[in-house]
Amino acid sequence: MNTTVAEKTSKINRVLRILDCLAFAALTICLGIIVISSSRANIQTDSIDYYAIVQRLTQNSGNPIVRNLHFVEQRSPGYPIVSLIPYYLISSLLEPFVQTEKIVTSSDLAQVSPTTSSPTERMLLPGEPILFKDIFFKNFYIETQDSWFEWKIIASMLFTGYALLFIGLIFAVKSLALENKSFLGASLAPLVTITSVVFMHNIVNTPAYATLTAVGVSCLFGYFFVKGSLERKFAPQFLSGLFVGLLVLTRFETIVIATVVLVSLVVIREFGFLKNYVLGALVPTIILLLYNLSQFGNLFHLGLFKGDINLISLDLGYIYANLFNPQSGILFWSTLASLGIIGLFLDDKRHTKILGISSLALIALVLVRVPIMYNCVGEGTRLIGGLPITCPNNMAEMVTLIRFDANRYIIVLIPFSILGLRTLVVSTPTLWQGIQQALTKKHKAG
């Protein structure tokens, strides 16, 4: 009898795994179709600076895409640096064999609907919406800057982001398989992605931001950190340090994740892991030093620490808007990611708890990292470094800005939350039984 039950359970599990893998494939293909058919190649705000960094690193002789690049030194250069790989591949393998078309348009800027973007994302370069699939072999003239928007640069940036996004999804699934080859939950990776409105906005409307690259690198870090924790071998531990360093080099705020992991390894006395982790992190550190030397003439240039568009402030109204406001809060707009972070603490393994604490540390930083736009509602614009920064016209626009900003910054936690979601799903029946038993005991005692 027991053998029959076990066989039935095994068959059910096999069917569920097949359905899970099919769902992963279907959702990933759907995401790929969306990217190919709808993703946009225009740049705005942050991505203008990343484009300019690629232009500088490649020693492109053309004029900068915009004249005032005040924020370039404050941008983490990991994304543009990685973009050099496809840039030089395109330059050597493709560009010599194609004819580049030069296009001059009548306007330089296009307005984006305020209902589909935050107040700081409403201007586009070039001045007409361009899809990624239509950018190839075309350079667009930017009249006011006497500059060209070059397909080779933007293509290398978008190839980098999308490649790392899909590689990251695969490694997020591989993370689930590290402890159990016969696992469930593969579909969680693309499901969390597709159900996140802000993430999909970044994938389709602002793919030239560093967000996609940061998510992909975060997935790689998560995989190698879990693998290094389980196997205690040099290679995965070294690679976890390498990719967390690259993550910081891509999105500087994630330094809190790198720091929490480092401190945690000291506390739990995993000194071998700590040594390998630090050795791996030295590689991106050296890359940053060389970047500083080449661009600013100083190995220890501190531009990344300026951040003059944000203030560190404890504002209860801002914290509420980031967490609990139905129009902007993380709990409403990144629900699955939030549940996944909770799930990290339900697992009894140390590495998942470390990832959970790291996630909370990043969220805490987001809650106190207040953009200056929060304090200038209705004031039009403010100048920072000679650049006009658009203030929200009203509180409704401010809430929109918070929604896009806060949820975009915690997207890098998605690979961790996938681990937590799997734990949450597996733990739910046990938790429910525990609650029922507690209620039964209470009822009998009463």
Phi, psi and omega in degrees: 000314180297323179296320179296316178297317180297320179294319178297317179298318180297318179296318179298317179297321178296318178297317179297320179295320178296315179297321179297314180294322178295320178295319176301312181297315182295315181292321179293319177297318178301316178297319178297320178296319178299316180298312183295321187270332193233348186291146188254146184258355181295156177243154179200154178038248185308315186292337174298318180292320178296319176301315181297324179294316177301317180301318180291315184295329179273000181054042177296133186279351181287164176296150177303152183298328169222159185284316184264112181243050184305322188273357183302316182292343180268356180271133174294129190271005184302314181299309177297325181295315178295329180294345178295332181297303177294332180300311183285333173294316177297318183297323185266328187258339186238311187304320182297343187251008180233160177256122181274126179271135178257125185241127177249121179254163186282337181231162184253338184231146174237145177271139175255144180302131179295344180280346182245008180203166175280165183301338181268004184244021192268355179252140181241146166236129353294185189276019174215142180299131181233128176279151180303319182292345182256004187275339191295134174067027178226127172253134184251130182280129176256100192298313186294337180256358187048050185224165179245135171272107193263130182298327183294322180288310183293325178296319180295323178295315183287323175300320180298309182298311183290321179299315181290328177299309184286325173298319180298319178300320179295317180287334174296321177291319178298329177298322179294331184275354185296323183269337183207112182297327178266076188249163172243153175122003181303323183290346181297324184300302178289334180295314178298323180295307186291330181276356176268109182300317182291320178297316178296326175300317179293321181293321185265312189265328182229053183290345179277358168292171179278359188302311184295318178297317180298319179296314180300316180293323178297320176298318179295317177299312181302316180298309184288332176292315177295315180298317179294327178290325183276321187262339179055044177249159184298310190302306181294326179292318176298315181292329176296320176292320179300313185282330175290326175294319177294326176297315177296322179291342179264319178223104191299330182300336182286005174300335177293326176294312180301321182290316179299317179297314180300311181297320180298319179295327175292315183297318182272005173062038174267071189287330176294314176299317181302314181299313181293322178299314180293320178300317178297319182291340179294331182297306176297330178297316178296320178300318179297317180298317179294322176299313179301317181296318183287327185263330186235358178072017184213119181304323188251038176301134188252028181300327181299336184271356184288300176049052188280007174261357179230151176238149172268115187208145177261100183237112185297324178295320179292319179298316178300316181297326180284331186256310196244346180293124182301339181271349185212341191294147179301322183295336180263324186260349174226053188298310182296321178296319179296316178298322179296322178295321175299318181299332179300330182273353178274345179277146182268010182268144185293322185293327179288324177294323177297317177296324177296315179295320177299319180296315179297325179296318178293318178299318179299320178296318179300324184290334181253359179266091191263121177291146182297337179298337179295335184255014181225033181301129178081006184262005178085263179223157171234148180264129172231116182060030181083000179258133177284122178258123185287126175268148176299144179286333182203179183291332177298317177292326178296318178297321177298317179299316180297319180302312182288325184285305185296312183291332177292324184284334179266002176302330180295348180273354183305316180298327177288318184294332178296319175299317181292323179296318178299316178297319181297316180296316181292324185278341186304312179301319179294316178298319181295319177297320178297320179294317179298317179296321179294319179294322179296314178299319180296320180295317180293321180295326180288000000 
